[in-house]
Amino acid sequence: MHERKPLWTIMEALNWTTDYFKQHGIATPRLDAEVLLAHVLGVERIALYTHFDQPLSLEERGRYRAVIKRRVEGEPVSYIRNRKEFWSRALFVDPRVLIPRPETETVVEVVKARLAEAPRAGTPAVADVGCGSGAIALALSSFINGRFFLVDVDMGALAVAKQNCETYAADGPYFLVRGDLLSAFRPAPLFDLVVSNPPYVPREDLDALPEGIKKFEPVRALDGGEKGLEIVRALVARVSEYLKQGGLFATEIAPDQAEAVTELARETGDFEDIQVTQDLAGHPRVVSAWRK
């Protein structure tokens, strides 16, 4: 009679997976092991340590093994979980949209600070151009009581944004708009605030991106054309046509684009108090300005 093999405990599974991830060059092996096991078990990460000696069932081991395989093949943890935290909100994400990055929260912080400088009466109209998952608009809705227009050229991205908007719909009315930049709207002063995280990776640098990004994230949301400025340039050139007088524009940029984007905004002659704000890592990350 064969002796039945003992089931692994949570801690044994974590330790084995951490070592396995290290062997495969995963940058954050312990964190990924914890997050994925918590996902499989449907618990918070702290529960892994308060129940460290709890054995895993064969079914749980099988599901954990499956997500380990996906991670080793390069799939981002956020896509495996279909979840990414942004501005204290758990957003649904999948390969139809970029995974929101912490540095993008700088856009939200800039808007919050600049609006505090010049409060506006009424219900502001906000456009999130190239909205992806809707991360920026939904973060803004936590402190702006306005009408939100989430714009993207890709229907898949809008479907993801719709799902996230439905989760947080209580924070304000939203409208999903398919369009290239602001072309879906007539050129008129419609918005009090326009924000964007446009594609800004230089096309010539796309091949140098990490394999996990190239293989799983949508390249169209990264490709900024020559020098990464094609889409940013098109947006800056016309955004003032859609902004009300005294309206605010804020866009994320690559760190080495601050001077170029600032100059693009200055050349329009439509903006004042153009500012560049650094992210938490000290890199120039956001250009913002008021419409004259």
Order of alpha helices (4+ residues) and beta strands (2+ residues): alpha-alpha-alpha-alpha-alpha-beta-beta-alpha-beta-alpha-beta-alpha-beta-beta-alpha-alpha-beta-alpha-beta-beta
